[in-house]
Amino acid sequence: MKSVHDLTYAQYHDKAQNYLNSQVHAKGDEFAKMTDVLTAHKYHHALDLGTGGGHVSYHIAPYVDKVVCYDVVDDMVALVLSECQSRQLNNVAGVVGKAEHLPFDDNTFDFIISRYSAHHWQDVQQALYEMRRVLTQDGKVIIVDILGHANPVINNFLQTIETIRDPSHVRNYHLSEWAFMSQTAGFSIDTVQKQRLPLDFDSWTARMNTPKSSVQTIRHLQSLAPDVVRRHYELSADGSFCSDVIYMALSK
């Protein structure tokens, strides 16, 4: 029986280098915001939850005593550790595991970041419970992810093309869903901001090695999209588009 985690592993185990090289993942307004939080609070032990290509770990390692890069895909963790050695970041350790079952003691980390990972998790609510459990009392959680939309027409378009591009996609949650799940897990919401993320269509599909037939299906759906979808995602003639991104800071 294949689980969502199995599907995620199958999709990503050979794509670590793609995500290391991705400029979309290497850059972003959220990095400056993370730095501001770290310098203001002087946190020491950080968890990069769903590390992917490791860009969060590379960015925050100089500001903390230790970072644990954590991912369900062992190839991702191995690549990040290798890259950290190349960059002489000697305070980064790696652990393989699921977001819903963190193999750490209570109150282990004072800074937890999940960036562009949660839309792959099998159970975001359970993962949030786990994040709160391993967070210290004065710690902070930062979530960065592609944002769904409350309008079903706009939302369904995004969920559909995401799944065609990458069958391990679960869901991009919208603002009210994130607020409900975070508060249900016992978090206080300190900050919620929206960002816009431009996505070049060819890079977006190439990064995932999306099959040609799936690329054609996405382009066909784009050609049929109603004006409300075209406007929201700023659809271009070449298929490129912009997505909303949530930046959310949580505390106990």
Buried (B, 14 or more C-beta within 10 A) or exposed (E): EEEBBEBBBEBBEEBBEBBBEBEBBBEBEBBEBBBEBBEEEEBBBBBBBBBBBBBBBBBBBEBBEBBBBBBBBBBBBBBBBBBBEEBEBEBBEBBBBBBBEBEBEEBBBBBBBBBBBBBBBBBBBBBBBBBBBBBBEEBBBBBBBBBBBEEEEBBEBBBBBBBBBBBBBBBBBBBEBBBEBBEEBEBEEEEBEEBEBEBBBEBBBEBBEBEEEBBEBBBEBBEEBEEEBBEBBEBBEEBBBBBBBBBBBBBB
